[in-house]
Each structure stands twice: as structure tokens, then as C-alpha cells.
Amino acid sequence: MSKATLTAVFIAFLLTSSGAKPNGKNKKPKQAVPAIECDMRAGKINLSEFIVKCPANCRETKEKVYGTGVFASISSICNAAIHSGVITNSGGKVIVTKMAGQMIYKGSFANGVRSLSLPNRRESFSVSVGKPKKGVTYPSTLVFVPSRPTTVKTASPVTEAVETEPSSTAAPPTTTHVTTPITTAPPITTSAKPRVINHRVPEAGSSHPYFSSVARQSQSTQGKGPAQAFRGSSVYANRFSPRTNTGVHRPETGTIIRRQPHVSSSSAPAPEHKPPSETSSPVPEVLSQGDSNCKVDIAFLMDGSWSIGKRRFEIQKDFLVGVSQVINVGVAGPMMGIIQYGDDPVTEFSLKHFSSSIDLTPAISKIVQKGGLSNVGKALSYINKHFFSDANGNRGGAPNVAVVLVDGWPTDEVEEASRLARESGINIFFVTIEGPDENEKQNVVETNFVDKAVCRTNGFFSFPIMSWFALRKAVQPLVKRVCDTDRLVCSKTCLNANDIAFVIDGSSSVGTGNFRTVLQFVANVTQEFEISDTDTRVGIVQYTYEQRLEFAFGQYNNKADLLNAIKRINYWSGGTSTGAAITFAADQLFSKSKPNKRKIMIVITDGRSYDDVRAPALAVHRKGVIAYSIGIAWAAQDELEYIATDPDRDHSFFVDEFDNLYKYVPKIIHNICNEFNSQPRN
């Protein structure tokens, strides 16, 4: 081979080698992450999902955040991420996922960020750690929602703005003059006219007649306060981490502890029965209004375990048909859904699927037995976390009721799941058929499981049935009790059953700036409660040597008006007569409390009182008022303890300066709720 040939071969080899990467793989392009400022709101970015990088020290900017876990789109992305624990105050990468709007956003305090509460918004978002999954690439540049134009071009066609339901990942509406194609949001053209639709039902994709009727009724209720919210939707209900429930493993052959079915059934599992779709459920021409004297949202938990047998499963379905016919389902009365449980719970149909008893009957008859164990505890956790939601037709203005049908006894523990459900405002009834006799009680997983589960242990919420053939006799008594809304006491939670009086020191030592800090503290506490005339009510007294009623219980019956009223309170200035102020609050506020309200007084002072506080405090304690005292700077510790309800450690707090008041908001809410939930259940 010639020298020239060898040289050519060598050069070709070098060229081939230089074009290949190690291991023969092309290097993966690195994800470009656009940086944002602390004040960037999710609603300003017109993408359904994206990744961003937050700068350091956003917490100090105090950019507003609305909600907990799921945030309103007007929230700061970075501060929402700090609040959720996705990043620290040092900044970092955050993945933002858009979703449909919520009926309400509940504020909370976490990781040094105070989030606020807010009524319904069109769009929400959640945040997660900024590590994209394998194969997922996010946009390297952000697409922003354009500002509204100040003028409308006359040459362009103008159409009337019509509100549409956003999908779960839809971005905010945009205008027709945007040239960048956006596939995640329906285009809406601008108009010189105001918006046509002011009210909407925030259930994405729902065309059920119940929601149509709500939309029609919303026009007539404009300007009124919110309807009574029975079910506590605050973040407080999620502050207790539920205990891990391992349940009961399927027993091995020879160790079966469940009662054997009376009628043998096939060991082969029944086919999965899926909930009926929106298109398959019948929609009546005329909506059934139902019994308006029985406006409740009811979930029936039917036993689908193998122990029940096929024959008794059919008896159970006949019982549910009988209940649906007697209770008179309708949009202005009771709404009914069914969950079947075995090893795991499954929704047969939700509250919004059927709006009349006539439509329910064929749907119940088509339910197929699931089989498995009888895991009631798991089913109760399921309805608490998933079933009673806005998306499933929970109306908010109706008590939540769960009726559990059990053949014999559960195969898992129910106590913890029941407690969490009750604290969320669910009224639990138990219908036990052929419960354990004395010889069988040794096989029961949890003794006295009914008393541990039901709303109250006074017998009102439990139905022991001796025989399956006697079950039909329980239809009328059960319907009567379920519709007795005055006795559905578990609908009342720590957040919607109070008369709260704030007694605020307006003396000269406080000063104007610190007084505004106190008012902000009062507003932050108030944010956590469900405010209306039928829920929690708030009144405020300001005092110096004299006393002034700023506003009474029930004077402001929605949260927005109440918070504005707190903001408008003027600083008084003067001396400090705390004892006289407590007596004044008792006469002007607590004397007008409703019988079914818990009376709570929160006294805030920065100094020693010129008068005696012991006698007035003792007097309000004897009237059933739960008193909290908060001292600042020069407040007298002995007076704070006299004012506070025992034990002092749960009801009396001291801070060295006004700016630290906010730290005690979660503590006070937690103690109020803990005290409420520890009440006897008889």
C-alpha cells in the first residue's frame, strides 16, 4: 500500500472518530429554565404547565398568596412554592401546573409565608419540585397573557363575550389580537360591552341539570351572603395527618373470621362496575325539586363484600331503592350518591348524577357486587377525601350525611377514619345487619366499632337490624332521622359554629401603627372561619377607659364585608380598663349569642388594667364563654391568666412586640378546633 493511500485511510479514520460521542450517544440538551421575579403571578403566564426559577429572598417581599396546596392564579408563584415547601427562601426551580378554579381558597401559615383566603376564582395552580420527569421537556420561554387593550379596533369584527367552562389545564382567556398560537385556552374576542355572564358554576365539564338550575338561580341571589356552609373546607381539617391504616390482611385458608354467607356465591370476582357517565345518565325534561324540608347530601356506603352473598346483596339494593323513593330526591331537596366497598371503595354514582328518585331506581338495580373484604374504615376515608367534593356535586349549603350498611362487622379499623370524617362535618349513620353475637365478638377487629364511628353515641345515628329480612322496616325511620337537619350536629365544625368577640385595647400606649398590626392579626384569625349568619359570626369591642362597640354579631354576614369592616376601625387612644371592657362585651355581644353557637372571647392588650379583671372574667366564664388572652409588651401576666379559660397554657399567650402577633394565628385556630373536636359525643 502506498504512502498516500495510508495517509488517506488515517485521515478518514480521524474524521469518523471525531463525529461520534462517547458510548455512541448524543448528549441530551439541558432543560432551559426561565427566571422570574418574586411578584410574578401564575395567571400572567399563558401556559398550562411550565417550569421557572425563583430568585432568593422572595419571602421578604410579602407578595400575596391565596390558598393552601391549590392556589388562586393571582398568587405569587415563588411565595406559593415557599409556602408549599417546594423551595426555600433561597429560591430554586418550580414546576407550575394550572387547573380549574376553586369555590374557595383557604389561607394558612407555613414556612414563614402567610397565605390568605379568597372566594372562587376562574383558575388555580399547584406547584411541585422543579425536576422534570424523564422524557418531559417544558417550554424554555414563557408566553404571557397580554394586557387588556384600552381601545377596540372598529375595523375588526366584534363579538359578544361569552363565558365558557375552562378545562382542568386551561389557561386564562386571551384576546384575538395575539399572534402567538395558544392551544390551551379558547380564544375570546374583546368587546366594548361589559361581560354578559357574571355568574358561573365552577364544575368543569358538568352539564347536569342540578348545576344548570344553580346557574339560573345565581342571578336572583346576587348581592346576598354566601349560603350556609356545613362542611368544613378549611385547611384546618387537613392539619391532622391521618394514622396509617394497614387494615386486615386477607386471612389464610382455615383462619377465616368473617361470617360465611347464607347463600353460596361464586368465588370468581364480580366484574368491575364503573360509575355511569354523564352522557348515559338520564336527564329528565322537568327537574325534580325534591323535598325542600330535607335538603341534605347523602352518601350510602353499601357492603359489597363476599360475606354478604348474592341474595342479601339484592335485598340491600331493594332497601336503597326504597329509601330513594321515600326521600324524594331533587335539586331543592336531598341528593343521593352510592359507594360500594369491599377491599376498596368505588363510587357507583355521585351526588350530581341523578336529580330525581325515578332516575335512581334503574341505576341502583344495575349495581354489580364487587366482592372482597368489608373495609369500612377505608371507605370512610374515601368519602372524606374524595366523595364530598364540589366536583362530585357537594352543594355546601346542605349537611353531608354518610349512611354505612354493614353485614356483621368491618374487617378493618374505623375509629380514626370516622374521627377525621366527623371533624370535616360528615354526619355518620351506621346500619348494622345481623351484627356479632357474644360468641362472634372475639372475631371483631375493633370492639364497639359503631360507637367509635357514628356522629353521636346517643342511639340516634345507629340502627342495629336483627335480620336482613327486617331491613325494609328501617326505611321510614332512617329517612326521618336523616332529614332531621336540626339533629345533624356533626355538620357543625370548629370553623362554622362560633360567636367570636374580639376585645381590643385602644389605649395610648398602643399607638396608631401597632393598632393597625392588631387589626391585621384580627383579620388573619377571622380569615380561617366560615362567615355567615348561620356559621361563625364576629363582633368587636375597642376599649380605653371607655368602651365602643365597633360592630355586633351578625352585622356583617360575609367574609369580604367583615374584613373590610375590620380594616375601617379607627384607633381611639386613652387609658386601659380591661375589666370594664370584658363586662361590656358580655352585655353587648354575648347576651345576644345564639344557643347553638360556641361563645369565644379573644382579649388583646399591651398593658396592666386600671380596674379589676378577675370578677368580670369569672362572670363570663360562668356564662360558658371560652376566653383567650393575648398580652403584648407590658401586659401583666397575672391578669392574662385571670382572663383566660383554664388551662392557661392553651388560652393565654404573650408576645414581646406587636410584629410577632401573626405567629400565634395558627396556634389559636388549632386550640379552638382541638377544644371543639374533643367534646363528648353523647
N, C-alpha and C positions, 0 to 999 in steps of 0.2 A: 504494500500500500504506500502511495507517495506521501511525501510530507504535507503537501497541500490538502490531500484527502483527509489525513489525520487531523489537521487543523480545523477543517470544516466540521468534522464529526464532533470535535471537542467544543466548538462554539455552539453547535446545535444542542448539545447536552446541557451547557450552561444556561441557554435560553429557556429550555424546558424546565429546568430545576428552579429557576428564578420565578417562574409563573405559578408555582404550586405553594400552598401554605402548609405548615406543619400538619401532619396527620391527614393531609388531603382535604381539610375542611376550610370553608370560607369563614372568616371571622364574623360573628353576629354583630350587626350595627347596635350601638348603645342607644338606649331609650333617652331621647332628649326631653328634659323636664322643664317646662316654662316656669319662671319665677313670678310670684305675685306679691302684692303688698298686703299688710295686715288688714286693711279695710276692704279688700275685695270680697264681694258677696257672690254666693253661688248663682243667684238669679241673673247676674250680669253676664254670665258665660252661657252661650247658646250651644252647649253640647250635653248629651245625655250622660256621658261618663268620661272623665278625664283625670289626668294626674298633674299636680302642681307642686311647687316648692315654696314653703312658707319661710319668711325671714325670722330672725331671732327677736325676742322681747315683744312679741305681739300682745301678750297678756297685759303689759303696762299701758297699751293704747286704749284698753277698755272698749274696743269695738264690740257692738252689741251682738248677742247670740240669743236665739229664741228656740226653746225646746230642749229635749234631752234624748240622745240616741238618734232620733229623727228630728231634723232642724228645719225651720222655715227658710225659704230660699233667700230671704232678706238678711240672713245671718252672715257674719264674717266667717269665711271658710277656715282661716287659721285658728281663730279663737274657738270655733266649734271642734276643731281637731284637738286642741289642748284640753277642752272640757271633756272630750270623749277618751282622752288618754292615748290617742293615736300618735301624737308628737308631744314633746315637752316645750317649755318656753324657749328652748334653744333653736326651735324651728325644725324643718325637715320636710320630707316628701309625703304627700297626702293624695289618696285616690278618692275622688268625689263621684257619687252615684246619685243621679236625680231620680225622683219618684213622685207619685201623685201627692196632692195636698192632703193635709190632715184636718179633722174637725177642730182640734185644739192642740196647742203645743204647751206642755207643762215645763216651767222653769225649775232649775235646781242649781246647787252649788257643787262644783267638782274641780279638782286640780287648780284651784285658785281663780277659776272663771265662774262668774255668776250668770247663768242663763235666765232669761225672762220667759214668762208665759205669754201666749198670744192666741187670739181666736183663729178661725180657719183661714188658710192661705191656699192659693192655686197650686203651688208647687213646693216640694220638700226635697231634702237631700240627706244622705248619710255619708260618713267618712270612714276610711279604713287605711291601714298602714300602706305606705307608698311603695310596695313591692309587687310589681305586675306578675301575674301568673304566667307560667311558661306558654309561649306562643301568643301572648296578648300584647299588643302594641297600642299605646294611647297617642292621641294627636300631639305633635310636637309644637304646635301653635294653637292659641286659643281663639275661638270665634265669639265675639262679644255681641250682645243684644244692642242694636242701635238705639240712640235716644229718640224720643218721640219728636217728629218734625213740628216746627212751630207754625208752618203753613201747609195747606193742602193744594197740590197742583191741580188746577182746574182742567188741564188737558188730559189728565189721567182718569180712567173710569173709577168712580167711587161707589163702593158697595157698602151696605149696612153691616156693621159689626155684629156678628152672631157668635155667642159663646159656645164652645164645644168642650166635650169632656176630654181632658188630657189622658194619654196612656200613662202607664206606670213609669215610663222613662222619657216622657215627653218634655221638651224644653219649653221655656216661656214663649208666648206668641210673638211673632215678629211682623214686620211691615213689608209691603210689596216692593219697596224701592231698594231692597237689599239685593245685591248681585250675587253674593256667595250662596250657593245652593245649600239649604238646610233640610235634611231628610227627617229629622226627629221632631219637627214642630209643624203643625198645619198652618199655612200662611193665612194671615188675616189682613185685609186691606184697611188702610186708615180711612177715617170718616170724619167729617166736620161735626157730625152729630154725636151726642153722648152715647155711651154704651146702652144697648137695647135691653140686655138682661142683667139685672143686678143681683139676682139670687140664683143659686145653683145647688144641686145635691152632689156632694163630693164623692160619690161612689163611682169610681171609674168603670165605664163599660156596662153599667146596670141600666136595664130598660124595664125593670119590674114595675108593675102598676103601683106598688106601695110608694116607690120613690117618685113616680110621676105625680102622685097625689100630694106628696110633701112639697114638691116643687111648686104645684099650683097654690098650695096653702101658704107658701112663704111670703107671697105678696101681701096677703091680708095680715100677716104678723109683723110686718116691717115696723121697726121702732119699739117693739116690745122687748122685754128682757128675755134672756135665754130660758128655755124650758127646764123644768126640774131635771137635774142630772142625778140619777140614783146611783149609777155605778161609778165608783171612784176611779178616775182615769189618770190621776196624778202619778208622777214618777215615784211617789212615796210607796205605792203598792208594790213596786219592784225593788225597794231598797233591802228587803229581806231576801237573801238568797235561799231558795227552796232546798231542803235537805235532799241529798241524792237518794232516790227510791229504787233500791235494787229489786223490789218486788219478790215474788216467789218463783223459783225455777220450776219448770215442768217436772213433776215427780217421776221417778223411775218406776218401771213395772213392779207391782207388789207394794208400792208405798203411796198409792193414790189416796188423798184425804178428802177430795171433793165427793159429794153425794152422787151416786150413779143415777143416770136418767131413768125415769119410769118407763119410757118407751125407747127402745134401742134405736140408735141412729147410725148412719154410715160413718166409718172412721175417716173417710176421704174428706178433705176440707171443702167447704162450700165455695163456689165461685165468688170472687170479689164483686161487691155491689157498689157501683160508683154513684155519686150524687147525680141527680138529674140535671141536665144542662139547662141554661136559660131558655134555649130555643125549644126544648122538649116539654118544659113545664107549661101547663095550660094557663092561658091568660083570659079571665072572664071579661065579657063585654062591659059589665057593670061591676065596679069594685064593691066587695062586701065591706061594710063599715064595721061589722062585729059589735060585740057588747062593750060599749064605752065605759061601763062600770067595772070592767075587768081588763084594764089596759096594762098588760104585763107581757114581757118577752120570756117565753118558756122553752127550755131545752129538756127533752125527755132522753134519758140515758137508758137504752133498752139492753137487756142482758142477751148477748149472742153466744155465750159460752156453750161448749158441748154438753155440759151437765144438765142444761135445761131441756134438751130433747126437742124433736121437731113438733110434737103435739103441743107442748107448753109454749113453744115459741109462737105458734099460731094463736094461742089464747092471749099471749102478750100483745100481739098485733091487733086482735079484736078489741082488747082493752084500750089501746091507743086510738083506734077508730072511734070508740065510744066517747072518749074524752074529747076528741076533736069536734064531734057533733054537739056535745053538750056545751062546750066552752064558747062556741060561736066565734070562730076566728075572723078577723077583719082588720083593716088598716087603722081604724079608730079604737080597736079593742085589743084582744090578745093576738099575738103572733107566735107561731109554734114551729120548732125545728126538732129533728131527731138525730141522735148519735147512737150508733151501735158499738158496743165494746166487747172485746174478747181478750186476746193477747194485747191488741192495740185498738184504740178507738178510731172510728171513721164516721164522718158526717154523712148521713143518708140524705138529708136536705137541711138547708139553713133557714133562718127566720124569714128571709126575703123571698124564698122560692114560691110560697103559696099564700094567697091573700083571702082564702075562704075555706070553710070546713068541707065544702063539696069537693074541692080540688085535692084536699088532703087524703080523703078516703082511698082512692085508687093508688096513690103514691105509697101509702103505708102497706097496702096489700101486696105490693111488688117487692118489698124488702126481703132479701135472702139472708139466711142465717150465716154468720161468719165462722163461728166455732172458736175454739181456743179456751184459755182460762177465763177467769172472771176478775180482771184487773180494774177494779173500780177506782182505786187511787190514781192510776194513770189516766183514766177517763176524766176525772175531776180536774186534774192538771191541764188536760187538753182543753176543756171548755173555758177554763180561766184564762189561758194564754191565747186561744185561737177562736173559739166559737162566738163569744160575746164581743164582737168587734163591729165597727161601723161597716166594714166591707161585707159582713155576713148579715146585715140588717138590724143590728142593735140600734134602738131608737134613742137611747139616752134619757128620754123623758118617761120611760117605763121601767118598773122594777125588773131585775133579772132573777129568774127562777130556774133552778135545776131540779128535776124530779128523777131520782135514781131508782130503777127497778132492779131488784136483786133476787136471784134464785138461791136461797140458802145463805151463803156468806161470801164476801170477797176473798180472792186469793192473793191480794197484796194489802199493804197498809194504806189507810185512808186519812189518818189524823192530820198529817202535815199538809197534804194537798187540799183537804177541806178547810183548814185554817186559812190558807192563802186565798182560797176562793171566797170565803166569808169576808175576809178583810178587803176584798175587791168589790164587795157589795152584792154577792150572789146568795140568794136565799135557797138553801139546800133542803129538799124533802127526800126522805127515804121510804120506799115501799118495799118491804121485805116479805117475800112469799115463801112459806114453809121454812122459816128460819131454823137455826140449830136447836135441837133439844138438848137435855142435860148430858146425854151420852156423846153428843157430837161436838159439844163446845170445846173439847180438848183439841179438835182439829182446826178450830178457827184461828186464823193468823193474828188477828187483833181483837181482843175481848172488848165488849161494849162498843163495837165499831159504829153503831148507829148514833149513840150519844156523842161520840167524838167527831161525827161528821155533820150532823144537822145544824141548822141555824140556831135553834134554841132547844134545850133539853126538857122542855115543859110538856112534851107529848103532841104539841100542835103540828110539828114538822115530821112526824114519823107515823107510818101505817104498817103495823105487823099484820099480815094476812095469813091465816092458818092453812089455806088450801088454794091451789090455782083456780079451782072451780068457783071460789068465792071472790076472785079478783074483780069481777064485773060489778060487785056490790060497792066497791070503793070508788067508782067513777064519780058519782054525785058528791060524796064527802070531800074527795080530793079537789074537784073543781071549786067547791065552795071555799075551801081554805086558800087555794092558790089565788083566787080572786079577792080575798080579804086583804087589800093592799095596806090597810092600817096596821096589820099584824106582821107584815113582811119587814121585820125590823132589821134584817141584815142588809137591806137596801141602804141603810144609813151607815156611812163610814165616818172615819175621823175627819174627813175633809168636807163633809156636806151636812153636818148635824150640830152646828155650834152657833151660839151668840157670843161674839168676842168683843170685849170692851178694852180699848187702849186708853190708859190714863197717863197723860204725857206731861212732864214737868216743863213749864214755860217760864221758869224763873230767870232773873237777870244773869245768874252765873252761867247759864247755858250759852247764850249768845246766838246771833242770827245764823251764822254758818253751821254751828253744831246742831241747831234746831232743824235745819234742812236735812242734816245727816240722820237725825232721829226719824224724820218723816220718811226718808228713803228706806230706813230699816222697817218701819211700819208697812210701807208698800211692799217690800220684799216678802214679809211674812204673809201679808194678805194675798199675794200672788199665788201662793200654794193651795188656797182653798177654792172650793166651788161656790161661787157667789150668786145667790138669788134669794127671793123671799122664802122659798121652800127649802133652800140649802143653808149654807153658812151666811150669817148676817154680821155686819161690823158697825160698831159705834165708837166715837172718840170724844174724850173729855180732855181739855187742856186746863192746867191749873197754875196759879201763883198763890197769893193769899186768897184769891177768889177762884171760882170755877166757871168754865164756859163749856157748854155742850156744842161741840163742833158739828156733829150730826148724830142722829139716833139710829137704832137698829131698823133696817128695812127702808131707810130713807134713800139709799142707793142700792138698787137690786140687780145690777150687772157689774161685772168687774171693771170694765172700762170707765164707767161713771164714778165708781168708787175710787179708783186710783186717781182720777182727775180731782175728785173732791179732797183727797189726802194732799195732793200737790198744792191745792189752793189755800190750805190752812195758814193763817198769819201768826207769826211769833208775837207773844203777848208781852213778857218781861214783868218781873215783880218778885215777890217773896216765894216761900216754899211751905205750903200747908198740905202735905200729902194725906194726912188722916181725913181732913175735910173733903178732899177730892175723892177718896175711896167711898165715903158716905154719899157724896153727890152722885157718883156713878151707880151706886146701888139703887138710889131713889129714881134717877132719871133714865137709867138703862135697864138694869136687871129686873126692876119691878114690872117691866113690860116684856120680859122674855117669854117665849112660847114654851109650853110644858114639855114638848118633845125635843127641846134644844139643850145641849150642854152649855152651861154658863162658864165662860173663861174670861178672866181679867188679867191684863198684862200692864203692870205699872213700870214706868221708865222714869228714873230720877237721877240727878247728879249731885245731890247734897242731903244733909240732915234736915228733917222736917221741923218746923217751928211748933207743930202740935203733935199730940199723941197719935200713933198709928196702930197701936195694939188693939184697942177696943173696936175701931172701925173694921180692921182686918178680921178680927174674930167674928164680928157680926156677919160679914159677907161669907165667911167660911161656913157658918151655921146655916146659911141660906142655900148651900150647895154650890157656891161659886168656887171654881178652881183658879187659884191666884198664882201668877208668876211675877217675880220682881226682878228688875234689871237695873243694877247700880253702875254708875259711871263716875270715875274720878274721885270726888269727895263724898260719895254716898256712904251712909252709915251701915255697916254690915249687920248690926243687930236689928235695925229697922227692916232691912231687906228680908231677914229671916222671919220677923214677925208677920210681914205682909204675905210671904209665900206659904202655899199649902205644903203640908208635910208629905214626903220627906224634902227637906230644904235642898238637898243636892240635885234634885230633879226639877225644882221650881224656882230656885234663886241663883242668879248669875251676876258676876261682877267683871267689868272691863275697865282697863286703866285709861282709855281715851275713846272718844266718840267714833273715831275712824275704824275701831275694831268691832263695832256693833255687828257688822254683817256676818262675822264669823259664827254668831250664835243663832242665825236663822235656821240652819239645818237641825241644830240641837233642839230648839224649841218645837219645831214641827215633829221631829222624831218622838219627843217626850209626850206631846199632845196625842199623837197617834198610838204610841205604845200604851198609854194610860187607857185610851178608848178601847183598844183591842184586848186588854186584859180584864175587861169587865166580866162578871159571871154570866154564863149563858143559860141561866134557868129562868 
